[in-house]
């Protein structure tokens, strides 16, 4: 606040007050001038109305001969009497106002117009419709005038001389020859400026004085406030600094353990660039969610505090700091001058101490925990690198992993982002296409079936296989879109063909109600659903029989067939075959590829074929790539062969 209220501001305030005062003076002066102008004009209008009433009244008296015009009554004529009346009025009113009828062709010399009055007469001649004139241009007085125009009654004395009253003819030789409506003269009212100003100007000075006095008082008050504000500023600054520090402490401190938090760690990392060595260990409690769920959050919080105390007791070295990260994670950051192997050794020792400690969950029961730790040493973006190591430690069930380039997941993350972008563009631009691989019947020696395999075909002709995008499509929840496109395009392709064709479905497709509804809708519109085979991947997830059996039952009602894909892989279960009522077993590629060289692969394959024969199922061998494998499988009495030896996937069928 000192930057606003200091001694320098005291020099600005008088200047501001002076400017305000000058403005007030100019404004008051202008207001006074306006008041004077309006007052004088109004006063002149009132006097003009009074004089015109007097003039009209006495004119009528002479015209209707109530008063006979002669030497004795001549002074009563308005034109004659106006001078005497004006002189008397001027001498007897406090403003010395002069009021008189004057003309540029005056019959009475005393009524002859002066310079300012002649200017008013010229104004009326130039502006015939104007009725009054007002000017403050003269230095000594305000000039007001109203037009006196020839009326019908005026022609009796101001038309042709021969027709004027005999007394007038003998008395005056001028002011004849006027016509109706012509300007005869003006009613002239002159109000002295000095008299008017003597009344208004003191009021102006009083106003200025009071404004000046008010501004001085305000200046003194503000000056005292500013003087007082120095103490207020100091007090407020102290309070603000205290609250700022308190808020900062709250922001960088974990509420539960009162340890510095992640924000504080980031701040400290930014200030530790000058140190030659930087070690960061992120320690995570294994299965902490289960502890919270089983024992309750109160026990979980108690455990977090106890572990924080244990770590804090062990981290007593100079240059080593402990932080409480979000959830169940701790960070140990060290800039101590020790060797890397010693730091890692200390971390191992700390983890062993914690894992060997029995933590009280209540007054009776105790709890042992295990930890996972990721370490990064002298790395840029050291928190991210330590976290990568921690994730590897958790996934691999290891206590400690030290970061190196081999576990850097940033490239994979970037690759995944690019793959998601590719998938979205492919869906939007209709780049997803089915390619068809032939399936050869050993008995009939003919290609009788095709499998529809998904491909992304870019605008430049590049073909991308599902190995590059299928896993990401599942994680990014774009997989249902791919399934729908494959079903729609495959159905359309085989609409007018006689081949049986198969489409791959994952367990996720069968669990997705919208996908299943779409499949049933397409099957109802397809003319021969008995030519459709759905290949379901045989895996551990298939153990959820209820939804899978329901799906198989529904599509088989429409005539579709079911193939169990990758049969013979690590999760194979012969009971699945009986439970699911499938039609084909597709022997896993890992067995078929090694059938020439691996006796175990040959025995397992023979067992699967024999098992299928016994229960009335057909078998299909995938990935058959050479003649030798073909002959071996034929001798085993396989039903169908699929692989590059028969034909590669293509957008058109073999002819």
Secondary structure as a PSIPRED ss2 file (coil, helix, strand):
# PSIPRED VFORMAT (PSIPRED V4.0)

   1 X C   1.000  0.000  0.000
   2 X C   1.000  0.000  0.000
   3 X C   1.000  0.000  0.000
   4 X C   1.000  0.000  0.000
   5 X C   1.000  0.000  0.000
   6 X C   1.000  0.000  0.000
   7 X H   0.000  1.000  0.000
   8 X H   0.000  1.000  0.000
   9 X H   0.000  1.000  0.000
  10 X H   0.000  1.000  0.000
  11 X H   0.000  1.000  0.000
  12 X H   0.000  1.000  0.000
  13 X H   0.000  1.000  0.000
  14 X H   0.000  1.000  0.000
  15 X H   0.000  1.000  0.000
  16 X H   0.000  1.000  0.000
  17 X H   0.000  1.000  0.000
  18 X H   0.000  1.000  0.000
  19 X H   0.000  1.000  0.000
  20 X H   0.000  1.000  0.000
  21 X H   0.000  1.000  0.000
  22 X H   0.000  1.000  0.000
  23 X H   0.000  1.000  0.000
  24 X H   0.000  1.000  0.000
  25 X H   0.000  1.000  0.000
  26 X H   0.000  1.000  0.000
  27 X H   0.000  1.000  0.000
  28 X H   0.000  1.000  0.000
  29 X H   0.000  1.000  0.000
  30 X H   0.000  1.000  0.000
  31 X H   0.000  1.000  0.000
  32 X H   0.000  1.000  0.000
  33 X H   0.000  1.000  0.000
  34 X H   0.000  1.000  0.000
  35 X H   0.000  1.000  0.000
  36 X H   0.000  1.000  0.000
  37 X H   0.000  1.000  0.000
  38 X H   0.000  1.000  0.000
  39 X H   0.000  1.000  0.000
  40 X H   0.000  1.000  0.000
  41 X H   0.000  1.000  0.000
  42 X H   0.000  1.000  0.000
  43 X H   0.000  1.000  0.000
  44 X H   0.000  1.000  0.000
  45 X H   0.000  1.000  0.000
  46 X H   0.000  1.000  0.000
  47 X H   0.000  1.000  0.000
  48 X H   0.000  1.000  0.000
  49 X H   0.000  1.000  0.000
  50 X H   0.000  1.000  0.000
  51 X H   0.000  1.000  0.000
  52 X H   0.000  1.000  0.000
  53 X H   0.000  1.000  0.000
  54 X H   0.000  1.000  0.000
  55 X H   0.000  1.000  0.000
  56 X H   0.000  1.000  0.000
  57 X H   0.000  1.000  0.000
  58 X H   0.000  1.000  0.000
  59 X H   0.000  1.000  0.000
  60 X H   0.000  1.000  0.000
  61 X H   0.000  1.000  0.000
  62 X H   0.000  1.000  0.000
  63 X H   0.000  1.000  0.000
  64 X C   1.000  0.000  0.000
  65 X C   1.000  0.000  0.000
  66 X C   1.000  0.000  0.000
  67 X C   1.000  0.000  0.000
  68 X C   1.000  0.000  0.000
  69 X C   1.000  0.000  0.000
  70 X C   1.000  0.000  0.000
  71 X C   1.000  0.000  0.000
  72 X C   1.000  0.000  0.000
  73 X C   1.000  0.000  0.000
  74 X H   0.000  1.000  0.000
  75 X H   0.000  1.000  0.000
  76 X H   0.000  1.000  0.000
  77 X C   1.000  0.000  0.000
  78 X H   0.000  1.000  0.000
  79 X H   0.000  1.000  0.000
  80 X H   0.000  1.000  0.000
  81 X H   0.000  1.000  0.000
  82 X H   0.000  1.000  0.000
  83 X H   0.000  1.000  0.000
  84 X H   0.000  1.000  0.000
  85 X H   0.000  1.000  0.000
  86 X H   0.000  1.000  0.000
  87 X H   0.000  1.000  0.000
  88 X H   0.000  1.000  0.000
  89 X H   0.000  1.000  0.000
  90 X H   0.000  1.000  0.000
  91 X H   0.000  1.000  0.000
  92 X H   0.000  1.000  0.000
  93 X C   1.000  0.000  0.000
  94 X C   1.000  0.000  0.000
  95 X C   1.000  0.000  0.000
  96 X C   1.000  0.000  0.000
  97 X C   1.000  0.000  0.000
  98 X E   0.000  0.000  1.000
  99 X E   0.000  0.000  1.000
 100 X E   0.000  0.000  1.000
 101 X E   0.000  0.000  1.000
 102 X E   0.000  0.000  1.000
 103 X E   0.000  0.000  1.000
 104 X C   1.000  0.000  0.000
 105 X C   1.000  0.000  0.000
 106 X C   1.000  0.000  0.000
 107 X C   1.000  0.000  0.000
 108 X C   1.000  0.000  0.000
 109 X H   0.000  1.000  0.000
 110 X H   0.000  1.000  0.000
 111 X H   0.000  1.000  0.000
 112 X E   0.000  0.000  1.000
 113 X C   1.000  0.000  0.000
 114 X C   1.000  0.000  0.000
 115 X H   0.000  1.000  0.000
 116 X H   0.000  1.000  0.000
 117 X H   0.000  1.000  0.000
 118 X H   0.000  1.000  0.000
 119 X H   0.000  1.000  0.000
 120 X H   0.000  1.000  0.000
 121 X H   0.000  1.000  0.000
 122 X H   0.000  1.000  0.000
 123 X H   0.000  1.000  0.000
 124 X H   0.000  1.000  0.000
 125 X H   0.000  1.000  0.000
 126 X H   0.000  1.000  0.000
 127 X C   1.000  0.000  0.000
 128 X C   1.000  0.000  0.000
 129 X C   1.000  0.000  0.000
 130 X C   1.000  0.000  0.000
 131 X C   1.000  0.000  0.000
 132 X E   0.000  0.000  1.000
 133 X E   0.000  0.000  1.000
 134 X E   0.000  0.000  1.000
 135 X E   0.000  0.000  1.000
 136 X C   1.000  0.000  0.000
 137 X C   1.000  0.000  0.000
 138 X C   1.000  0.000  0.000
 139 X C   1.000  0.000  0.000
 140 X C   1.000  0.000  0.000
 141 X E   0.000  0.000  1.000
 142 X E   0.000  0.000  1.000
 143 X E   0.000  0.000  1.000
 144 X E   0.000  0.000  1.000
 145 X E   0.000  0.000  1.000
 146 X E   0.000  0.000  1.000
 147 X E   0.000  0.000  1.000
 148 X E   0.000  0.000  1.000
 149 X E   0.000  0.000  1.000
 150 X C   1.000  0.000  0.000
 151 X C   1.000  0.000  0.000
 152 X H   0.000  1.000  0.000
 153 X H   0.000  1.000  0.000
 154 X H   0.000  1.000  0.000
 155 X H   0.000  1.000  0.000
 156 X H   0.000  1.000  0.000
 157 X H   0.000  1.000  0.000
 158 X H   0.000  1.000  0.000
 159 X C   1.000  0.000  0.000
 160 X C   1.000  0.000  0.000
 161 X H   0.000  1.000  0.000
 162 X H   0.000  1.000  0.000
 163 X H   0.000  1.000  0.000
 164 X C   1.000  0.000  0.000
 165 X C   1.000  0.000  0.000
 166 X H   0.000  1.000  0.000
 167 X H   0.000  1.000  0.000
 168 X H   0.000  1.000  0.000
 169 X H   0.000  1.000  0.000
 170 X H   0.000  1.000  0.000
 171 X H   0.000  1.000  0.000
 172 X C   1.000  0.000  0.000
 173 X C   1.000  0.000  0.000
 174 X C   1.000  0.000  0.000
 175 X C   1.000  0.000  0.000
 176 X C   1.000  0.000  0.000
 177 X C   1.000  0.000  0.000
 178 X C   1.000  0.000  0.000
 179 X C   1.000  0.000  0.000
 180 X C   1.000  0.000  0.000
 181 X C   1.000  0.000  0.000
 182 X C   1.000  0.000  0.000
 183 X E   0.000  0.000  1.000
 184 X E   0.000  0.000  1.000
 185 X E   0.000  0.000  1.000
 186 X E   0.000  0.000  1.000
 187 X E   0.000  0.000  1.000
 188 X E   0.000  0.000  1.000
 189 X E   0.000  0.000  1.000
 190 X E   0.000  0.000  1.000
 191 X E   0.000  0.000  1.000
 192 X E   0.000  0.000  1.000
 193 X H   0.000  1.000  0.000
 194 X H   0.000  1.000  0.000
 195 X H   0.000  1.000  0.000
 196 X H   0.000  1.000  0.000
 197 X H   0.000  1.000  0.000
 198 X H   0.000  1.000  0.000
 199 X H   0.000  1.000  0.000
 200 X H   0.000  1.000  0.000
 201 X H   0.000  1.000  0.000
 202 X H   0.000  1.000  0.000
 203 X H   0.000  1.000  0.000
 204 X H   0.000  1.000  0.000
 205 X H   0.000  1.000  0.000
 206 X H   0.000  1.000  0.000
 207 X H   0.000  1.000  0.000
 208 X H   0.000  1.000  0.000
 209 X H   0.000  1.000  0.000
 210 X H   0.000  1.000  0.000
 211 X H   0.000  1.000  0.000
 212 X H   0.000  1.000  0.000
 213 X H   0.000  1.000  0.000
 214 X H   0.000  1.000  0.000
 215 X H   0.000  1.000  0.000
 216 X H   0.000  1.000  0.000
 217 X H   0.000  1.000  0.000
 218 X H   0.000  1.000  0.000
 219 X H   0.000  1.000  0.000
 220 X H   0.000  1.000  0.000
 221 X H   0.000  1.000  0.000
 222 X H   0.000  1.000  0.000
 223 X H   0.000  1.000  0.000
 224 X H   0.000  1.000  0.000
 225 X H   0.000  1.000  0.000
 226 X H   0.000  1.000  0.000
 227 X H   0.000  1.000  0.000
 228 X H   0.000  1.000  0.000
 229 X H   0.000  1.000  0.000
 230 X H   0.000  1.000  0.000
 231 X H   0.000  1.000  0.000
 232 X H   0.000  1.000  0.000
 233 X H   0.000  1.000  0.000
 234 X H   0.000  1.000  0.000
 235 X H   0.000  1.000  0.000
 236 X H   0.000  1.000  0.000
 237 X H   0.000  1.000  0.000
 238 X H   0.000  1.000  0.000
 239 X H   0.000  1.000  0.000
 240 X H   0.000  1.000  0.000
 241 X H   0.000  1.000  0.000
 242 X H   0.000  1.000  0.000
 243 X H   0.000  1.000  0.000
 244 X H   0.000  1.000  0.000
 245 X H   0.000  1.000  0.000
 246 X H   0.000  1.000  0.000
 247 X H   0.000  1.000  0.000
 248 X H   0.000  1.000  0.000
 249 X H   0.000  1.000  0.000
 250 X H   0.000  1.000  0.000
 251 X H   0.000  1.000  0.000
 252 X C   1.000  0.000  0.000
 253 X E   0.000  0.000  1.000
 254 X C   1.000  0.000  0.000
 255 X C   1.000  0.000  0.000
 256 X C   1.000  0.000  0.000
 257 X C   1.000  0.000  0.000
 258 X C   1.000  0.000  0.000
 259 X C   1.000  0.000  0.000
 260 X E   0.000  0.000  1.000
 261 X C   1.000  0.000  0.000
 262 X H   0.000  1.000  0.000
 263 X H   0.000  1.000  0.000
 264 X H   0.000  1.000  0.000
 265 X H   0.000  1.000  0.000
 266 X H   0.000  1.000  0.000
 267 X H   0.000  1.000  0.000
 268 X H   0.000  1.000  0.000
 269 X H   0.000  1.000  0.000
 270 X H   0.000  1.000  0.000
 271 X C   1.000  0.000  0.000
 272 X C   1.000  0.000  0.000
 273 X C   1.000  0.000  0.000
 274 X C   1.000  0.000  0.000
 275 X C   1.000  0.000  0.000
 276 X C   1.000  0.000  0.000
 277 X C   1.000  0.000  0.000
 278 X C   1.000  0.000  0.000
 279 X E   0.000  0.000  1.000
 280 X E   0.000  0.000  1.000
 281 X E   0.000  0.000  1.000
 282 X E   0.000  0.000  1.000
 283 X E   0.000  0.000  1.000
 284 X E   0.000  0.000  1.000
 285 X E   0.000  0.000  1.000
 286 X C   1.000  0.000  0.000
 287 X C   1.000  0.000  0.000
 288 X H   0.000  1.000  0.000
 289 X H   0.000  1.000  0.000
 290 X H   0.000  1.000  0.000
 291 X H   0.000  1.000  0.000
 292 X H   0.000  1.000  0.000
 293 X H   0.000  1.000  0.000
 294 X H   0.000  1.000  0.000
 295 X H   0.000  1.000  0.000
 296 X C   1.000  0.000  0.000
 297 X H   0.000  1.000  0.000
 298 X H   0.000  1.000  0.000
 299 X H   0.000  1.000  0.000
 300 X H   0.000  1.000  0.000
 301 X H   0.000  1.000  0.000
 302 X H   0.000  1.000  0.000
 303 X H   0.000  1.000  0.000
 304 X H   0.000  1.000  0.000
 305 X H   0.000  1.000  0.000
 306 X H   0.000  1.000  0.000
 307 X H   0.000  1.000  0.000
 308 X H   0.000  1.000  0.000
 309 X H   0.000  1.000  0.000
 310 X H   0.000  1.000  0.000
 311 X H   0.000  1.000  0.000
 312 X H   0.000  1.000  0.000
 313 X H   0.000  1.000  0.000
 314 X H   0.000  1.000  0.000
 315 X C   1.000  0.000  0.000
 316 X C   1.000  0.000  0.000
 317 X C   1.000  0.000  0.000
 318 X C   1.000  0.000  0.000
 319 X C   1.000  0.000  0.000
 320 X E   0.000  0.000  1.000
 321 X E   0.000  0.000  1.000
 322 X E   0.000  0.000  1.000
 323 X E   0.000  0.000  1.000
 324 X E   0.000  0.000  1.000
 325 X C   1.000  0.000  0.000
 326 X C   1.000  0.000  0.000
 327 X C   1.000  0.000  0.000
 328 X C   1.000  0.000  0.000
 329 X E   0.000  0.000  1.000
 330 X E   0.000  0.000  1.000
 331 X E   0.000  0.000  1.000
 332 X E   0.000  0.000  1.000
 333 X E   0.000  0.000  1.000
 334 X E   0.000  0.000  1.000
 335 X C   1.000  0.000  0.000
 336 X C   1.000  0.000  0.000
 337 X C   1.000  0.000  0.000
 338 X C   1.000  0.000  0.000
 339 X C   1.000  0.000  0.000
 340 X H   0.000  1.000  0.000
 341 X H   0.000  1.000  0.000
 342 X H   0.000  1.000  0.000
 343 X H   0.000  1.000  0.000
 344 X H   0.000  1.000  0.000
 345 X H   0.000  1.000  0.000
 346 X H   0.000  1.000  0.000
 347 X H   0.000  1.000  0.000
 348 X H   0.000  1.000  0.000
 349 X H   0.000  1.000  0.000
 350 X H   0.000  1.000  0.000
 351 X H   0.000  1.000  0.000
 352 X H   0.000  1.000  0.000
 353 X H   0.000  1.000  0.000
 354 X H   0.000  1.000  0.000
 355 X H   0.000  1.000  0.000
 356 X H   0.000  1.000  0.000
 357 X C   1.000  0.000  0.000
 358 X C   1.000  0.000  0.000
 359 X E   0.000  0.000  1.000
 360 X E   0.000  0.000  1.000
 361 X C   1.000  0.000  0.000
 362 X C   1.000  0.000  0.000
 363 X C   1.000  0.000  0.000
 364 X C   1.000  0.000  0.000
 365 X C   1.000  0.000  0.000
 366 X E   0.000  0.000  1.000
 367 X E   0.000  0.000  1.000
 368 X C   1.000  0.000  0.000
 369 X C   1.000  0.000  0.000
 370 X C   1.000  0.000  0.000
 371 X E   0.000  0.000  1.000
 372 X E   0.000  0.000  1.000
 373 X E   0.000  0.000  1.000
 374 X E   0.000  0.000  1.000
 375 X E   0.000  0.000  1.000
 376 X E   0.000  0.000  1.000
 377 X E   0.000  0.000  1.000
 378 X C   1.000  0.000  0.000
 379 X C   1.000  0.000  0.000
 380 X C   1.000  0.000  0.000
 381 X C   1.000  0.000  0.000
 382 X H   0.000  1.000  0.000
 383 X H   0.000  1.000  0.000
 384 X H   0.000  1.000  0.000
 385 X H   0.000  1.000  0.000
 386 X H   0.000  1.000  0.000
 387 X H   0.000  1.000  0.000
 388 X H   0.000  1.000  0.000
 389 X H   0.000  1.000  0.000
 390 X H   0.000  1.000  0.000
 391 X H   0.000  1.000  0.000
 392 X H   0.000  1.000  0.000
 393 X H   0.000  1.000  0.000
 394 X H   0.000  1.000  0.000
 395 X H   0.000  1.000  0.000
 396 X C   1.000  0.000  0.000
 397 X C   1.000  0.000  0.000
 398 X C   1.000  0.000  0.000
 399 X C   1.000  0.000  0.000
 400 X E   0.000  0.000  1.000
 401 X E   0.000  0.000  1.000
 402 X E   0.000  0.000  1.000
 403 X C   1.000  0.000  0.000
 404 X C   1.000  0.000  0.000
 405 X H   0.000  1.000  0.000
 406 X H   0.000  1.000  0.000
 407 X H   0.000  1.000  0.000
 408 X C   1.000  0.000  0.000
 409 X C   1.000  0.000  0.000
 410 X H   0.000  1.000  0.000
 411 X H   0.000  1.000  0.000
 412 X H   0.000  1.000  0.000
 413 X H   0.000  1.000  0.000
 414 X H   0.000  1.000  0.000
 415 X H   0.000  1.000  0.000
 416 X H   0.000  1.000  0.000
 417 X H   0.000  1.000  0.000
 418 X H   0.000  1.000  0.000
 419 X H   0.000  1.000  0.000
 420 X H   0.000  1.000  0.000
 421 X H   0.000  1.000  0.000
 422 X H   0.000  1.000  0.000
 423 X H   0.000  1.000  0.000
 424 X H   0.000  1.000  0.000
 425 X H   0.000  1.000  0.000
 426 X H   0.000  1.000  0.000
 427 X H   0.000  1.000  0.000
 428 X H   0.000  1.000  0.000
 429 X C   1.000  0.000  0.000
 430 X C   1.000  0.000  0.000
 431 X C   1.000  0.000  0.000
 432 X E   0.000  0.000  1.000
 433 X E   0.000  0.000  1.000
 434 X E   0.000  0.000  1.000
 435 X E   0.000  0.000  1.000
 436 X E   0.000  0.000  1.000
 437 X E   0.000  0.000  1.000
 438 X E   0.000  0.000  1.000
 439 X E   0.000  0.000  1.000
 440 X E   0.000  0.000  1.000
 441 X E   0.000  0.000  1.000
 442 X C   1.000  0.000  0.000
 443 X C   1.000  0.000  0.000
 444 X C   1.000  0.000  0.000
 445 X C   1.000  0.000  0.000
 446 X E   0.000  0.000  1.000
 447 X E   0.000  0.000  1.000
 448 X E   0.000  0.000  1.000
 449 X E   0.000  0.000  1.000
 450 X E   0.000  0.000  1.000
 451 X E   0.000  0.000  1.000
 452 X E   0.000  0.000  1.000
 453 X E   0.000  0.000  1.000
 454 X E   0.000  0.000  1.000
 455 X E   0.000  0.000  1.000
 456 X E   0.000  0.000  1.000
 457 X E   0.000  0.000  1.000
 458 X C   1.000  0.000  0.000
 459 X C   1.000  0.000  0.000
 460 X C   1.000  0.000  0.000
 461 X C   1.000  0.000  0.000
 462 X C   1.000  0.000  0.000
 463 X E   0.000  0.000  1.000
 464 X E   0.000  0.000  1.000
 465 X E   0.000  0.000  1.000
 466 X H   0.000  1.000  0.000
 467 X H   0.000  1.000  0.000
 468 X H   0.000  1.000  0.000
 469 X C   1.000  0.000  0.000
 470 X H   0.000  1.000  0.000
 471 X H   0.000  1.000  0.000
 472 X H   0.000  1.000  0.000
 473 X H   0.000  1.000  0.000
 474 X H   0.000  1.000  0.000
 475 X H   0.000  1.000  0.000
 476 X C   1.000  0.000  0.000
 477 X C   1.000  0.000  0.000
 478 X C   1.000  0.000  0.000
 479 X H   0.000  1.000  0.000
 480 X H   0.000  1.000  0.000
 481 X H   0.000  1.000  0.000
 482 X H   0.000  1.000  0.000
 483 X H   0.000  1.000  0.000
 484 X H   0.000  1.000  0.000
 485 X H   0.000  1.000  0.000
 486 X H   0.000  1.000  0.000
 487 X H   0.000  1.000  0.000
 488 X H   0.000  1.000  0.000
 489 X H   0.000  1.000  0.000
 490 X H   0.000  1.000  0.000
 491 X H   0.000  1.000  0.000
 492 X H   0.000  1.000  0.000
 493 X H   0.000  1.000  0.000
 494 X C   1.000  0.000  0.000
 495 X C   1.000  0.000  0.000
 496 X C   1.000  0.000  0.000
 497 X C   1.000  0.000  0.000
 498 X C   1.000  0.000  0.000
 499 X C   1.000  0.000  0.000
 500 X E   0.000  0.000  1.000
 501 X E   0.000  0.000  1.000
 502 X E   0.000  0.000  1.000
 503 X E   0.000  0.000  1.000
 504 X E   0.000  0.000  1.000
 505 X E   0.000  0.000  1.000
 506 X C   1.000  0.000  0.000
 507 X H   0.000  1.000  0.000
 508 X H   0.000  1.000  0.000
 509 X H   0.000  1.000  0.000
 510 X H   0.000  1.000  0.000
 511 X H   0.000  1.000  0.000
 512 X C   1.000  0.000  0.000
 513 X H   0.000  1.000  0.000
 514 X H   0.000  1.000  0.000
 515 X H   0.000  1.000  0.000
 516 X H   0.000  1.000  0.000
 517 X H   0.000  1.000  0.000
 518 X H   0.000  1.000  0.000
 519 X H   0.000  1.000  0.000
 520 X H   0.000  1.000  0.000
 521 X H   0.000  1.000  0.000
 522 X H   0.000  1.000  0.000
 523 X H   0.000  1.000  0.000
 524 X H   0.000  1.000  0.000
 525 X H   0.000  1.000  0.000
 526 X C   1.000  0.000  0.000
 527 X C   1.000  0.000  0.000
 528 X C   1.000  0.000  0.000
 529 X H   0.000  1.000  0.000
 530 X H   0.000  1.000  0.000
 531 X H   0.000  1.000  0.000
 532 X E   0.000  0.000  1.000
 533 X E   0.000  0.000  1.000
 534 X E   0.000  0.000  1.000
 535 X E   0.000  0.000  1.000
 536 X E   0.000  0.000  1.000
 537 X E   0.000  0.000  1.000
 538 X C   1.000  0.000  0.000
 539 X C   1.000  0.000  0.000
 540 X H   0.000  1.000  0.000
 541 X H   0.000  1.000  0.000
 542 X H   0.000  1.000  0.000
 543 X H   0.000  1.000  0.000
 544 X C   1.000  0.000  0.000
 545 X H   0.000  1.000  0.000
 546 X H   0.000  1.000  0.000
 547 X H   0.000  1.000  0.000
 548 X H   0.000  1.000  0.000
 549 X H   0.000  1.000  0.000
 550 X H   0.000  1.000  0.000
 551 X H   0.000  1.000  0.000
 552 X H   0.000  1.000  0.000
 553 X H   0.000  1.000  0.000
 554 X H   0.000  1.000  0.000
 555 X H   0.000  1.000  0.000
 556 X H   0.000  1.000  0.000
 557 X H   0.000  1.000  0.000
 558 X C   1.000  0.000  0.000
 559 X C   1.000  0.000  0.000
 560 X C   1.000  0.000  0.000
 561 X E   0.000  0.000  1.000
 562 X E   0.000  0.000  1.000
 563 X E   0.000  0.000  1.000
 564 X E   0.000  0.000  1.000
 565 X E   0.000  0.000  1.000
 566 X E   0.000  0.000  1.000
 567 X E   0.000  0.000  1.000
 568 X C   1.000  0.000  0.000
 569 X C   1.000  0.000  0.000
 570 X C   1.000  0.000  0.000
 571 X C   1.000  0.000  0.000
 572 X C   1.000  0.000  0.000
 573 X C   1.000  0.000  0.000
 574 X H   0.000  1.000  0.000
 575 X H   0.000  1.000  0.000
 576 X H   0.000  1.000  0.000
 577 X H   0.000  1.000  0.000
 578 X H   0.000  1.000  0.000
 579 X H   0.000  1.000  0.000
 580 X H   0.000  1.000  0.000
 581 X C   1.000  0.000  0.000
 582 X C   1.000  0.000  0.000
 583 X C   1.000  0.000  0.000
 584 X E   0.000  0.000  1.000
 585 X E   0.000  0.000  1.000
 586 X E   0.000  0.000  1.000
 587 X E   0.000  0.000  1.000
 588 X C   1.000  0.000  0.000
 589 X H   0.000  1.000  0.000
 590 X H   0.000  1.000  0.000
 591 X H   0.000  1.000  0.000
 592 X H   0.000  1.000  0.000
 593 X H   0.000  1.000  0.000
 594 X C   1.000  0.000  0.000
 595 X C   1.000  0.000  0.000
 596 X C   1.000  0.000  0.000
 597 X C   1.000  0.000  0.000
 598 X C   1.000  0.000  0.000
 599 X H   0.000  1.000  0.000
 600 X H   0.000  1.000  0.000
 601 X H   0.000  1.000  0.000
 602 X H   0.000  1.000  0.000
 603 X H   0.000  1.000  0.000
 604 X H   0.000  1.000  0.000
 605 X H   0.000  1.000  0.000
 606 X H   0.000  1.000  0.000
 607 X H   0.000  1.000  0.000
 608 X H   0.000  1.000  0.000
 609 X H   0.000  1.000  0.000
 610 X H   0.000  1.000  0.000
 611 X H   0.000  1.000  0.000
 612 X H   0.000  1.000  0.000
 613 X H   0.000  1.000  0.000
 614 X H   0.000  1.000  0.000
 615 X H   0.000  1.000  0.000
 616 X C   1.000  0.000  0.000
 617 X C   1.000  0.000  0.000
 618 X E   0.000  0.000  1.000
 619 X E   0.000  0.000  1.000
 620 X E   0.000  0.000  1.000
 621 X E   0.000  0.000  1.000
 622 X C   1.000  0.000  0.000
 623 X C   1.000  0.000  0.000
 624 X C   1.000  0.000  0.000
 625 X C   1.000  0.000  0.000
 626 X C   1.000  0.000  0.000
 627 X H   0.000  1.000  0.000
 628 X H   0.000  1.000  0.000
 629 X H   0.000  1.000  0.000
 630 X H   0.000  1.000  0.000
 631 X H   0.000  1.000  0.000
 632 X H   0.000  1.000  0.000
 633 X H   0.000  1.000  0.000
 634 X H   0.000  1.000  0.000
 635 X H   0.000  1.000  0.000
 636 X C   1.000  0.000  0.000
 637 X C   1.000  0.000  0.000
 638 X C   1.000  0.000  0.000
 639 X C   1.000  0.000  0.000
 640 X E   0.000  0.000  1.000
 641 X E   0.000  0.000  1.000
 642 X E   0.000  0.000  1.000
 643 X C   1.000  0.000  0.000
 644 X C   1.000  0.000  0.000
 645 X C   1.000  0.000  0.000
 646 X C   1.000  0.000  0.000
 647 X C   1.000  0.000  0.000
 648 X C   1.000  0.000  0.000
 649 X C   1.000  0.000  0.000
 650 X E   0.000  0.000  1.000
 651 X C   1.000  0.000  0.000
 652 X C   1.000  0.000  0.000
 653 X C   1.000  0.000  0.000
 654 X C   1.000  0.000  0.000
 655 X C   1.000  0.000  0.000
